[in-house]
């Protein structure tokens, strides 16, 4: 049967698939729009299965904070190539997911959310068939607090959010500066107390082993370990790191210089690199 350009265009609008794929699906479905949609979805599932083991390390990271600055969300939508990541349709899809992510609390809830008449999980499979690359949610992070601010690095490959203990007249500037610190320096934890005990234990073992190999006297090893751990915390915990815009002060020192009672309560970071 003859398939009209209008029918092809209608199918393309409803699925996002290419013109030729839409025409082939309509021909196979004898012009039935709903059957053609299902044919395209089956194609998506087949492509997704074939590409399941592919590496999806490219993509885009997006961030959104609600109006009262009490909660923010970061998502990464991953794909296989930078070429797809820079495509406007891919960006629009990622923003659509971000809007949904704002209203859910877990990645499971996000994947079960509806995008049109499909769950997001099925929509990702459909898009895999359309684009021809593995498409998946790489990360989903939410952060709540008295004041949430964030920063997305140029190229949308890294994003970070921080929570401040309270708001000030320049909370947006402060939170952005600290989020830039998080994006650039990738701290392990907020402070000494929030570093995972297993990491501290491993670091202590490495330091001790090095000191023994160097032949350091046993009676001073514990003191040296304490000093080296202090340096470890300075390099790897957010509040103790040297502030990237003024290395003479710590990040905590920068925040306190704005308001002595202000503090950073938590942070999250998502990166594709």
Backbone torsions as a table, in degrees:
resi	resn	phi	psi	omega
1	UNK	NA	158.3	-178.8
2	UNK	-82.8	131.1	177.2
3	UNK	-104.9	125.2	-176.7
4	UNK	-84.4	160.2	177.8
5	UNK	-63.6	-33.3	178.8
6	UNK	-64.5	-42.5	178.9
7	UNK	-63.6	-41.5	179.0
8	UNK	-63.9	-44.3	-178.5
9	UNK	-65.5	-38.9	178.1
10	UNK	-62.3	-42.4	179.4
11	UNK	-66.7	-38.7	178.8
12	UNK	-63.3	-42.1	179.8
13	UNK	-64.0	-36.9	-176.0
14	UNK	-82.6	-19.6	-176.8
15	UNK	-119.4	-24.5	-176.1
16	UNK	82.4	-0.2	-179.2
17	UNK	-72.1	161.7	179.4
18	UNK	-67.9	159.2	-176.5
19	UNK	-58.3	-45.7	-177.5
20	UNK	-67.7	-39.6	177.7
21	UNK	-63.3	-39.9	178.6
22	UNK	-64.5	-43.0	-179.7
23	UNK	-63.8	-44.1	179.0
24	UNK	-61.5	-41.1	-179.8
25	UNK	-65.6	-40.7	179.0
26	UNK	-66.7	-39.2	176.9
27	UNK	-61.9	-46.7	179.3
28	UNK	-62.3	-33.5	-177.8
29	UNK	-91.3	7.7	-178.7
30	UNK	55.1	38.0	174.6
31	UNK	86.0	-1.9	-179.5
32	UNK	-79.1	115.4	-174.8
33	UNK	-60.0	-48.0	-176.5
34	UNK	-65.6	-39.2	177.3
35	UNK	-65.7	-36.9	179.3
36	UNK	-65.2	-39.0	177.0
37	UNK	-60.5	-44.3	-179.5
38	UNK	-66.1	-36.8	176.9
39	UNK	-60.9	-43.7	179.4
40	UNK	-66.0	-37.3	178.7
41	UNK	-67.7	-38.5	176.8
42	UNK	-64.1	-37.9	176.5
43	UNK	-61.5	-41.6	178.3
44	UNK	-60.5	-43.1	179.5
45	UNK	-64.1	-38.1	179.4
46	UNK	-66.4	-45.0	178.8
47	UNK	-63.3	-41.6	-179.7
48	UNK	-61.5	-41.5	179.1
49	UNK	-64.4	-40.5	-178.7
50	UNK	-69.0	-25.7	-175.2
51	UNK	-108.6	11.9	-175.3
52	UNK	-58.2	-33.4	-177.4
53	UNK	-89.5	-0.3	-179.0
54	UNK	-70.3	154.0	177.9
55	UNK	-84.8	124.2	179.2
56	UNK	-112.5	66.4	-174.9
57	UNK	-93.4	-6.3	174.5
58	UNK	-93.7	176.6	177.8
59	UNK	142.8	-150.3	-175.4
60	UNK	-145.5	141.7	177.1
61	UNK	-113.9	129.4	-178.3
62	UNK	-127.9	153.4	-175.4
63	UNK	-135.0	144.4	176.3
64	UNK	-147.7	133.3	177.7
65	UNK	-116.3	138.7	-178.0
66	UNK	-70.3	171.6	-171.7
67	UNK	-63.3	-38.5	-178.1
68	UNK	-88.4	7.6	174.7
69	UNK	62.4	26.5	-179.2
70	UNK	-97.4	-13.0	-177.9
71	UNK	-154.2	143.0	177.6
72	UNK	-138.0	162.2	179.8
73	UNK	-139.3	143.1	172.8
74	UNK	-124.5	134.6	172.4
75	UNK	-129.4	152.0	167.8
76	UNK	-120.5	131.9	173.3
77	UNK	-106.3	116.8	-172.5
78	UNK	-101.2	148.8	175.5
79	UNK	-143.8	-172.9	-174.6
80	UNK	-92.8	-30.7	-174.5
81	UNK	-130.0	152.8	177.7
82	UNK	-66.6	-28.1	178.9
83	UNK	-59.4	-46.1	178.2
84	UNK	-68.7	-40.1	-178.2
85	UNK	-58.5	-29.5	-178.0
86	UNK	-91.3	-0.3	-179.2
87	UNK	-74.7	136.7	-177.7
88	UNK	-61.1	-36.5	179.0
89	UNK	-64.4	-38.7	178.1
90	UNK	-65.0	-43.3	178.7
91	UNK	-62.8	-43.2	179.3
92	UNK	-63.3	-39.6	178.3
93	UNK	-64.3	-42.6	178.6
94	UNK	-61.9	-40.8	178.6
95	UNK	-67.7	-33.9	176.3
96	UNK	-64.2	-41.5	177.6
97	UNK	-65.6	-40.2	179.8
98	UNK	-59.7	-41.3	178.7
99	UNK	-62.3	-38.1	177.9
100	UNK	-70.0	-42.4	-176.7
101	UNK	-59.5	-28.6	-179.7
102	UNK	-60.5	-25.6	-172.6
103	UNK	-109.3	10.0	176.6
104	UNK	-126.7	167.2	-174.4
105	UNK	-114.5	-15.7	-179.2
106	UNK	-133.8	159.5	178.6
107	UNK	-66.9	-29.1	176.7
108	UNK	-63.9	-44.6	177.6
109	UNK	-63.3	-37.6	179.6
110	UNK	-63.5	-47.4	-178.5
111	UNK	-66.2	-26.6	179.2
112	UNK	-87.8	-8.1	-179.6
113	UNK	-67.8	153.4	-177.3
114	UNK	-86.2	135.5	169.3
115	UNK	-122.3	98.6	-171.2
116	UNK	69.4	-126.5	-179.9
117	UNK	-99.9	9.7	-179.6
118	UNK	-116.7	154.6	167.9
119	UNK	-72.3	157.3	178.5
120	UNK	-60.2	-36.2	178.2
121	UNK	-57.3	-45.6	178.7
122	UNK	-72.1	-32.8	178.7
123	UNK	-64.4	-38.2	177.5
124	UNK	-62.8	-39.6	177.6
125	UNK	-65.6	-42.9	178.0
126	UNK	-59.2	-44.7	-179.5
127	UNK	-67.4	-31.9	175.1
128	UNK	-61.0	-41.8	177.7
129	UNK	-66.5	-38.3	-179.3
130	UNK	-70.2	-47.3	-175.3
131	UNK	-81.2	-32.7	-179.5
132	UNK	88.7	11.2	176.9
133	UNK	-128.8	156.3	174.7
134	UNK	-64.7	124.7	179.3
135	UNK	-122.3	127.3	-179.5
136	UNK	-153.8	160.3	172.4
137	UNK	-77.7	115.8	-178.0
138	UNK	-85.2	-32.2	-177.6
139	UNK	-157.7	150.9	178.9
140	UNK	-146.5	116.1	-178.0
141	UNK	-133.1	134.9	174.9
142	UNK	-120.6	151.5	179.4
143	UNK	-142.2	132.8	178.4
144	UNK	-120.4	154.4	178.7
145	UNK	173.8	-176.0	-179.5
146	UNK	-71.9	-30.9	173.8
147	UNK	-151.4	120.3	-179.4
148	UNK	-109.4	131.4	174.2
149	UNK	-136.2	162.8	-176.7
150	UNK	-151.1	176.9	-178.7
151	UNK	-151.7	133.8	174.1
152	UNK	-115.3	123.0	-177.6
153	UNK	-71.8	149.8	179.8
154	UNK	-51.6	132.6	-178.8
155	UNK	96.4	-5.2	177.5
156	UNK	55.1	40.6	177.7
157	UNK	-104.0	-20.3	-179.5
158	UNK	-138.1	136.2	174.7
159	UNK	-140.1	148.5	178.9
160	UNK	-143.2	148.2	174.5
161	UNK	-129.5	147.7	175.4
162	UNK	-131.1	152.4	175.5
163	UNK	-111.9	130.3	176.4
164	UNK	-102.9	153.3	-176.4
165	UNK	-66.4	-27.2	176.9
166	UNK	-160.9	172.5	-178.1
167	UNK	-97.3	151.5	175.6
168	UNK	-130.1	-179.4	179.4
169	UNK	-65.9	-24.4	-179.7
170	UNK	-122.0	36.0	-179.9
171	UNK	-56.7	-38.4	-178.6
172	UNK	-61.9	-43.8	179.7
173	UNK	-66.7	-44.1	-179.0
174	UNK	-62.7	-50.0	-177.3
175	UNK	-64.1	-36.8	177.3
176	UNK	-65.6	-43.1	179.4
177	UNK	-62.1	-43.0	179.3
178	UNK	-69.6	-37.5	177.2
179	UNK	-64.7	-35.7	174.5
180	UNK	-61.9	-39.6	176.4
181	UNK	-59.7	-47.0	-179.6
182	UNK	-61.7	-44.2	-179.8
183	UNK	-62.3	-42.7	-175.3
184	UNK	-77.8	-40.8	-169.8
185	UNK	-104.2	-10.0	173.4
186	UNK	46.8	60.5	-179.8
187	UNK	-63.8	150.0	178.9
188	UNK	-73.2	-34.7	-173.9
189	UNK	-156.1	172.4	-179.3
190	UNK	-71.2	-47.9	-178.0
191	UNK	-149.5	-175.7	-177.3
192	UNK	-58.5	-41.5	-175.8
193	UNK	-69.7	-19.7	-177.8
194	UNK	-99.8	4.3	173.6
195	UNK	-74.7	131.9	179.9
196	UNK	-56.3	133.5	-176.3
197	UNK	-58.3	-34.3	-179.0
198	UNK	-66.9	-32.2	178.0
199	UNK	-69.5	-43.3	178.3
200	UNK	-63.2	-41.6	179.8
201	UNK	-62.5	-44.3	179.8
202	UNK	-65.3	-42.9	179.6
203	UNK	-62.9	-40.7	178.3
204	UNK	-62.1	-41.8	179.4
205	UNK	-63.2	-42.0	-179.5
206	UNK	-64.0	-45.7	-179.7
207	UNK	-62.2	-46.6	-177.7
208	UNK	-61.8	-42.7	179.7
209	UNK	-62.0	-41.4	179.1
210	UNK	-64.2	-42.4	-178.5
211	UNK	-66.0	-38.9	178.3
212	UNK	-65.1	-41.3	178.6
213	UNK	-63.8	-32.7	178.6
214	UNK	-77.6	-8.1	178.4
215	UNK	78.5	24.8	179.6
216	UNK	-67.0	142.7	178.0
217	UNK	-58.4	137.6	-176.0
218	UNK	-61.6	-32.0	-175.8
219	UNK	-72.5	-10.8	178.3
220	UNK	-114.3	-2.1	-176.6
221	UNK	-60.2	-43.2	-177.8
222	UNK	-61.6	-39.6	178.9
223	UNK	-66.8	-39.0	178.5
224	UNK	-66.7	-41.5	178.0
225	UNK	-59.0	-44.1	179.8
226	UNK	-59.6	-41.9	179.3
227	UNK	-66.0	-41.0	-179.6
228	UNK	-70.9	-33.8	175.9
229	UNK	-66.7	-35.9	176.7
230	UNK	-60.5	-42.0	177.3
231	UNK	-66.1	-39.3	177.7
232	UNK	-59.0	-45.8	178.7
233	UNK	-63.7	-37.6	179.8
234	UNK	-63.9	-38.6	-178.0
235	UNK	-79.4	-27.7	-166.5
236	UNK	-119.0	-3.0	175.6
237	UNK	-112.9	137.2	-170.3
238	UNK	-55.6	-51.2	-173.5
239	UNK	-66.3	-24.6	-177.2
240	UNK	-95.2	-13.3	-179.8
241	UNK	-63.7	150.8	172.3
242	UNK	-65.5	133.6	-178.4
243	UNK	-69.1	128.3	-172.7
244	UNK	-64.4	-23.7	-179.9
245	UNK	-92.7	-8.7	177.3
246	UNK	-160.3	93.0	-173.0
247	UNK	-66.3	-8.1	179.8
248	UNK	-77.8	-14.5	179.9
249	UNK	-126.3	159.4	175.9
250	UNK	-82.8	169.8	175.9
251	UNK	-62.2	-42.7	177.1
252	UNK	-61.7	-40.0	178.2
253	UNK	-60.9	-39.5	177.6
254	UNK	-61.9	-47.7	-178.2
255	UNK	-63.0	-44.0	-179.2
256	UNK	-67.0	-26.7	178.7
257	UNK	-69.3	-21.4	177.7
258	UNK	-83.4	-46.2	179.4
259	UNK	-154.2	120.9	-170.5
260	UNK	-61.9	-26.3	-179.6
261	UNK	-93.8	1.7	-178.4
262	UNK	-83.7	141.2	177.3
263	UNK	-146.0	163.0	174.9
264	UNK	-94.2	127.9	-176.1
265	UNK	-102.2	-25.2	178.5
266	UNK	-170.5	169.0	177.2
267	UNK	-157.0	160.6	171.1
268	UNK	-139.3	153.7	-179.5
269	UNK	-142.4	136.4	176.5
270	UNK	-128.5	131.9	-176.3
271	UNK	-140.8	144.7	173.3
272	UNK	-100.0	-4.8	-175.3
273	UNK	-118.6	NA	NA
